[in-house]
Each structure stands twice: as C-alpha cells, then as structure tokens.
Amino acid sequence: MNRRGGESQVWSSSSRRRNHRLLAFNQYVDDEGSEIAVIHVHADAESMAFHLEAVAERAARAYAQTLKAPTGIQVFRTPSNPVIEMLRRQAGSGVPLNVKPHHLGGFVR
C-alpha cells in the first residue's frame, strides 16, 4: 500500500502540472489493496482529450506494473468519439465502458 500511495502522489502531482483544466484527480483503493478507482473531473471535453493523450504512454506503463486489469470505465456526460477510442485502447478489449450522458444535478466546489 505504501508503494502505491507514493506512486499515486507522484501521478497526481504530474497530472496537475500537465493539464491546468483538470479540476480534480483522485485515486481511492479498497481495504485489501486489490481495487483502485481513479476519478478525473475535467473542465470540458477538450481537457479530457488532452489529458488522455498526454498521459497515454505513462498510464499504460503504470497500469501494467500495478494492475492486473481494468474492471470498467465510467464516463459522465458525453465524450467525443476520439476520447471513447482512447479509453477503449487504454483499457483493453472486453473492459466495459459505461457512459452516463445526462446530468441530473449536483455541484463541485
């Protein structure tokens, strides 16, 4: 857990420097250390596309070293087709991609 925690801090800091329109980047792990959730909040679809492109190679290496396999991807709002394709490439085949395009309410501070 400590090793992953250190890597997460480096990853978070790097993401903050690379994309100023990335509003939030958080990672959570379960008690067993077997499942990690990564949450991105972007200012707009262009920010998400930029982020995915900028971190693609590094993300692939990190996932290969620390994860067995992604279990699923959830996207809130409507991503562009290039973003969907990038997510599918990064996750690999057979990983469910669930898009929830309709925002019902809420806020981020």
N, C-alpha and C positions, 0 to 999 in steps of 0.2 A: 504494500500500500504506500509506503513512504516513497519508493522509487517512482511510482505512478504519480503521486502527489507532486513531486519535484518536476517531473516532465510536464504535468498539467500547468504548473505555474509558468514554465518557460513557454509553452504553447500559447497560453493566454496572453502573456506579455508580447510575444511576437505578433499575434493576431491584432492586438491593439495598435501596434506601431504600423502595420501594413495597411490597415483599412480604417480610416477615420470615420467612415459612415457605418461601421459595425457598432451598433448601440450596446449590445451585450453579447458576451461569450462566456458560457458557464459549463462546467462539467460536474457530474454527480456520479458516484459509484455506490453500489449496494453494499450491505454489510459483509458479504462474502468476498467482495472484490472481483466478482465474476461478470458483472454487467455495468457498463458505463453509458451514461446518457450525456450527449453533447448538445447544448442549446445555443443557437445563434439567433440574435434579433437584429435585423438589418433595417436601415432607413428606407430602402426601396429595393426593387428587383435588381437594379444595376449593381448595388452594393453586394448583393448575394452572388451575382455572377462574377464580379471582380474578386471577391474573397475565394470562391471555389477555384477559380483559375490560378490565383496567386499561391494557394496552398496545396494544389493538387499533388505535386510530387512529394512534398514533405508529408502530407496526410497519408499517402499510400505507404510510405516507409514506416511511419508511426503505427498505422493500423496493422501492418504486417508483423511488427515487433511486439505489439502489446495486446492485440485482439485475436481471438480465434476467427471470428467472422461477424460482420454486422448482422443484427437481427431484424432491423427495419429502419425505415426513414419516414419521418412525418414532416410535411411542409404545410404551413398555414398561410393562406392567401394563394394567389395564382402565380406560380413561377413561369418564366419563359421556357420555351422548348429547349434552348441551349442549356439552361440550368437543369432541367429534368434529365437531359442526356448526360451532363457532367455527374449528377448524383448517381445515376444508374451505372456509369463507368466506374466511379469510385467505390460504390458499394459491392459491385459484382452481380453476377446473374443469380436470379432466384431470391433476391432480397426484396421484400415488399416495400413499395413506395406508396404512401398514403397521403393524398393531397386533400386538405380541407379548405376550400376556397372562400367560404362565406364567413366573414367576421360578424359575430353577434353582439359584441360589446366588450368592454374592459379597457384597461389602460396600462401604460408602462411609465414609470417616473424616471 
